[in-house]
């Protein structure tokens, strides 16, 4: 019997009771006996109705949780059906309050991207049985609509030489673990499709510097060669850096070789740049129109790395001006296939150190509206979009901005190695000792984090294989950088790394209850 039928039954009992009260005939015993039936009915109504509503509330909750879980993997039928059943069972245990279940049954609409779940439960009564009511049925339904709000997501990923090693619990290199985990995040976000309206991703590999792409020569300082008394570029013949603010001999995508000695064997610029020095321009999103960049070029003799003939690889024997320069930034694109191609091509690049602050600030620049029209992704004219506060103010469709930042080690400049800040001994960071350099890079990274969060950018951070007290500072830095403590994931091994990317992908997959 349903709850409405029970209410009608108890209404009948109430009328009987009222008539008995008005009827003065008979003894008190007769009156009490006659009154007992409606009294039991009232008590039974309270008890059994409460039980029915408990079952219905639990059923509602279980269906909502199951529908949300299924929505996250809507386009993978096997995973979707398993997720629905698993989440329903976890939230409505078998035999809950003695209920017998029917369902849940799912109605899937992949066009509208909705999942509707229905279920009912038959619950045996207790005191209501004196009125012939042996059971009651409660039903519920839930519907979710998968709704991917507009988003620009930058993945800033460590491609340093230490990623060639193997992490705990893994049978492959850390760079391979990173590829696999990143691809799982992409799978969750795209949910079986190759494109999503108003959803874009950029990928920023970083080492000791960041590769902006050789096509962006207009972002660089103009060609003004600095020659020694022999007519050779000074930077190629000694250990001293170019003076801050001095252009370093670059023109039209390749170094000018006319004054060089043949034995130098110069090559073209690969695309990496140094950090901008002065003020906070190495920490903010100022575009090239405010301050341009110097190309990154490992000095020929700075560490006795006499690099002719040029062998620019990612192995220990790497030599050449582009040593430690990883693959270029992938600006905002929307094709899952293209994104997977970039992630699958990632590899480690040895030498130089780890510049997480440089990676993060370039990740920001790929989604900053101040860089609109500068990148060459899918829609350079309109991307990146405004920050969400400006979209709200202008009543425009909302689009979040998010960054996923990952490292497997401390921020540092390896002794006698070249980085976005040149050699450590050059003092471009204002300090030269190993510990002071680490602390300074961490502080600059946190300044960038705060500036990004001020703009409403959602930041997720991941540390991978960084256990031990010696790495506490980098774990603290990444936790402080995240938007909230729940957005930071410490991953001691491969299993935890995968779980972190899955959790982030799930959080970024925006779902809302339709009803």
C-alpha positions, 0 to 999 in steps of 0.5 A: 500500500502506498503512503497516500492510501495509508493516509486515507485509511487513517482518515477513516479511522479518525472519523470512526474515533470522532463518532465514538467520542460523540456516542454516549451509549454503552459502558466505559469499557466499551468506549475504551475498546472501541477507541483502541483501534484508532489509537493503534492506527494513529501510532502505526501511522506515525511509526510506519510513515517515519519508516517509509520516509526514511526509506524514501530519503535513502532512496533519493540519496542513492539515486542522486549519487548513482546518477552523478557517478554515471554522468561522469562516464556517460559515453562509456557504457560499461563504466557508466552502468557499473558506476551507477550500480556501484554507487547505488548499492553503496548508498542503499545497502541490501535489506535496508529496513527490510525493504525489497527493491525494484530497480534502479532502471536507467534512461540514457539520452546521449543527445541531451546528455541526461541520465534518469534513474527510477527505483522503488522499494516495498517496505513491510508495516508494523502496527498498521497491520491491524488495519490490514495494511501489510506493506507500503511502496515508496518510489523515487527518481533522479535526473542529472544533466551532464553540463561541461561549463566552458573551460580553459585548462592548462596542464603544466608538466615536469619534463626534467631529466629525473623523469627518466627514473622509475617511481615506487610501484611502477615498472616504467619511467616516471615520464611514462607514468605521467603520460598514462595518468594525464591521458586518464584525466583527458578521458574523463573530461572528454567522456567519449567525445573528441571535442566539447563546445567551449572547452580548450586545453593547453600543455606546457612542458617545462625543464629548467626553461620553457619552449615558447615555439620558434614561430614567436620571434616577435616576442624576442628582443631585436638583433643587436650582436655583442662582439668581442675584439675578434669579432665573435659573440662575447657570450660564446667565448667566456663564462660571463652572462650577457648584461641584463637588458642586453640583446643577445644576437638573435634575428629571424629565427636563427642566430646570425653566423656571419661573424662566428668562427667556423669551429663554433658550429652554431645551430638555429634557436629551438624556442626556449627563453630566459626568464624576464629580469626586473620587477615581477615580470618573471612572475606575472602575465605581462605580454611581450608588448610590455616586456620582451624575452631573450632566447635561451642559449647554453653558453659554449664554454660556461661549464667547459661543455665544448659542444662542437659538433652539436649533439642536442639530445636528452641524454647525458652526452647532450651538447649544444646551445639548445641543451635542456630545451624541451618540446614547445608549448601547445596553446589552447586547442579542443581536439582530444586526439590532438591533445593525446598526441602532444601528451604521448610525445612528451619525453624527459630532457636532462640538464639544467635543473627544475624551474617550476615557477617558469612552467607555472607562469607560462601556463598562466600566459596560455590562458591569460586574456592579456595574451589573446591573439598572440598564441596560434591555437584553435582560435587565437582571435578570441582566446584566451577568454576574459576572467570569470569575474569579467564574464559575470560582469558582462553577462557573458557565458561563463568559462572557468580557467584552471591549471594542473601543475605537476613536479617530481622534484625540488625547484633548483638550478644544477651547479654549473648548468644553464637555466631560465636564470642563466648559471647559478653563479651569475646571481640573477636570482639575487642569491647563489647558494644552492639552498638560497636558490631553491628557496627563492624559486619557491617564493617566486612560484608562490607569488605567481600562484597568488596572482593567478588565484586573485584572478579566479584561476583554479589551481591543482598541484601534484608532487610525485615521488618526493617523499622524505624530509629533504623534499618537505619544502617543495611539498609545502610550496605545492600545497600552498600554491593550490587553490585549497588543500583539497586541490593538492595531491602528494603522490609517492608512487605511480598508483597515487599519481594516477589516482590524483589525475583521476580525482582532478579530472572528476572534479573538473567534470562539471555536473549539476542535478537537472531535477 
